[in-house]
Every structure is written in C-alpha cells, then in structure tokens.
Amino acid sequence: MLDGFAINLKRSITEWLDEIFNRQEKSFAFVQSDLLNFVDTNEHQNIFNLALSSELSMRLEKAPNSVLADILDRWLVIYQRSRFTVSWQTMLESFTLEALRMVNGTEKFSNK
C-alpha cells in the first residue's frame, strides 16, 4: 500500500509542478482535486513535504536557475507554517499562487 501511495504521490507532485512551470492556472484547482488526498495524516504530510522538497531539489540540480531556487525556498518557508494551525489546503494553494507569480515573473514572493 505504501508503494502505491508513493508512486501516486510522485506522479501527482510531478504533474502539479509541471502545471505550475507551464503557467497553467489549473494548478490551483489541482490542489483540491488531487493533492489534498496525500496530506490527510501527519505521517502523509511529512512524506509529502519530503517528496516535494526532493522533487524541487532534483529539478534545481538538473537546471539551476534563480526562479526555481526561489520556489524551493518559498516551499520551505510555507512548510514551516505547518507547525502552526494553518490548513494544508491553504498552504498548498498559497504556495501554488506564489510559485505561479514567480514563474510568470510578476513577483519574487511576498513577505506573508
């Protein structure tokens, strides 16, 4: 069961990030339609964080650029909020919007 979870998580994160980097606004809706299924427990939230951080790091290694580095940094900042009572849906939607802004070059990222 864990193998199936990991495979599906990897596929979903890859698809979500591809949508973000291809400037697809549907990446915001992808949070609710696909990603929330993977953050239903604390253990799954930790696995999700590691998987997303790893995927962003691997992409940064393959194609170093400041936008990708800023997006990884932004995820790490947003993930730190998970120690507080911020919902995962809010965190993932906030990250999606911030990443889309960075990819579009409209805003580095907010201080919020």
Secondary structure, 3 states (H helix, E strand, C coil): CHHHHHHHHHHHHHHHHHHHHCCCCHHHHHHHHCHHHHCCCHHHHHHHHHHHHHHHHHHHHHCCCHHHHHHHHHHHHHHHHHHCCCCHHHHHHHHHHHHHHHHHCCCCCCCC
